[in-house]
Structure formats: C-alpha cells, structure tokens
C-alpha cells in the first residue's frame, strides 16, 4: 500500500514516542502492494494540488482544498518516474518506462482539470527518467536511458531538438530559472549545460 505523508514543517507536532506527526496521510486502500506504491510526487506551482505517480502507471491529482482526487488512468502504463507541472497549473507532464505502441517510450501531457490527454511526446528509445517544464511554459525537456536529451514544444507536442553528448543514461534535466539554459546529468556523474536559446 502506497502512502504519502504531508508535514507542517513550521509547527511540527510530536507523538508520545517523540516522532513527528504528519498533518495528513494520503493512501489508497484499493491499490495492492504489487503496484509499487508511489514513485514520484509534485506540487502544483500554486501549492493547491499534489500529483502522485505510481509504479503501475496510474497518476492521481489530490486537491488539498477539497480533499478530492482526479485519477489519470489512460496513460501508457509502466512505472511513472517523474511528474512536472506547467507554470499555469493547467497541465502536467509525466514520464516513465511505459509505451503506447512500438518501442518508443511515451511522455504524456495531461489536462489537470478533466484528466484528458493533451499530447503524447514520442521519440525516446528507452525509459524516460526525467521531464521538466520550462519556466515560460513553452517547452518541455526530457532525458532517459537512450542517453539523449530532447526539447519539445509544449503547445503542439512537436519535438524541437535532440541534444546528444552523454555516454550513459540521463538521470536528470533541469531548466534555469530564466529558461535560457538547460542542464542535464547522467549516470557517470557528468553534467552538461546547454544554451537553450538556440
């Protein structure tokens, strides 16, 4: 059974044994241990919703104000490795090792209001380990075990460029706060900073 604990770090409460007590625990009694539990979580930019990705490919968006959840269950399956919100909180991108068809691994862009799929971003040959939405909301970066870094048009889902330079699988990609640079790291500990303006 997967569980997520929410903590108030400004005013922690402690139990009789001296352990801190979470303000809320999220769990799903309908999910079995075979799902792999929660593998990744991400807060929306406004802090009102929390996205949770499971080992069975299911994604849940929990609203802290209503305590209700929106379930996104029509993706490509496989493990959800990473989630990233758009700056306007209207979309969510997910990645992992599920595929929709053939050998390409699908990245999915979701509508966070009704749970529908906006785009499949297909082009990676193997597991996609990381996705990150650019600060201006126009681009999505991804990286995975095929050693490539890709940049996608967030509006159309079109692949804009493939960046090659890593010799081992890419473990992380991250936009700079101004969106002018993109950093990627790999399993050998190599980090490359790309000029994202070109």
MOQUI-V428712 format. One record per residue. N is the residue number from 1. RES is the residue in one letter. PSI is psi as a letter, one per 40 degrees, with the letter a starting at -180 (none if undefined). Layout:
BEGIN
N | RES | PSI
N | RES | PSI
END
This chain:
BEGIN
1 | X | h
2 | X | i
3 | X | i
4 | X | h
5 | X | h
6 | X | h
7 | X | i
8 | X | g
9 | X | e
10 | X | d
11 | X | g
12 | X | h
13 | X | i
14 | X | i
15 | X | a
16 | X | d
17 | X | e
18 | X | e
19 | X | i
20 | X | i
21 | X | h
22 | X | i
23 | X | d
24 | X | i
25 | X | h
26 | X | h
27 | X | i
28 | X | h
29 | X | e
30 | X | e
31 | X | h
32 | X | i
33 | X | d
34 | X | e
35 | X | e
36 | X | e
37 | X | a
38 | X | h
39 | X | d
40 | X | i
41 | X | i
42 | X | h
43 | X | i
44 | X | i
45 | X | d
46 | X | e
47 | X | e
48 | X | d
49 | X | i
50 | X | h
51 | X | h
52 | X | h
53 | X | h
54 | X | i
55 | X | e
56 | X | e
57 | X | e
58 | X | i
59 | X | i
60 | X | h
61 | X | h
62 | X | h
63 | X | h
64 | X | d
65 | X | d
66 | X | e
67 | X | f
68 | X | i
69 | X | i
70 | X | h
71 | X | h
72 | X | h
73 | X | e
74 | X | f
75 | X | a
76 | X | e
77 | X | a
78 | X | a
79 | X | h
80 | X | h
81 | X | d
82 | X | i
83 | X | i
84 | X | h
85 | X | i
86 | X | i
87 | X | d
88 | X | e
89 | X | e
90 | X | e
91 | X | i
92 | X | h
93 | X | h
94 | X | i
95 | X | i
96 | X | a
97 | X | e
98 | X | i
99 | X | i
100 | X | d
101 | X | i
102 | X | a
103 | X | e
104 | X | h
105 | X | h
106 | X | h
107 | X | h
108 | X | h
109 | X | h
110 | X | i
111 | X | h
112 | X | e
113 | X | d
114 | X | e
115 | X | e
116 | X | i
117 | X | h
118 | X | d
119 | X | i
120 | X | h
121 | X | h
122 | X | h
123 | X | d
124 | X | i
125 | X | d
126 | X | a
127 | X | h
128 | X | h
129 | X | d
130 | X | i
131 | X | i
132 | X | h
133 | X | h
134 | X | i
135 | X | d
136 | X | e
137 | X | e
138 | X | d
139 | X | i
140 | X | h
141 | X | i
142 | X | i
143 | X | i
144 | X | a
145 | X | e
146 | X | e
147 | X | e
148 | X | i
149 | X | h
150 | X | i
151 | X | h
152 | X | i
153 | X | h
154 | X | d
155 | X | d
156 | X | e
157 | X | e
158 | X | h
159 | X | h
160 | X | d
161 | X | i
162 | X | h
163 | X | h
164 | X | h
165 | X | d
166 | X | i
167 | X | e
168 | X | i
169 | X | i
170 | X | h
171 | X | d
172 | X | i
173 | X | i
174 | X | h
175 | X | i
176 | X | i
177 | X | d
178 | X | e
179 | X | e
180 | X | e
181 | X | i
182 | X | h
183 | X | i
184 | X | i
185 | X | i
186 | X | a
187 | X | e
188 | X | e
189 | X | e
190 | X | h
191 | X | h
192 | X | h
193 | X | h
194 | X | i
195 | X | h
196 | X | e
197 | X | e
198 | X | none
END
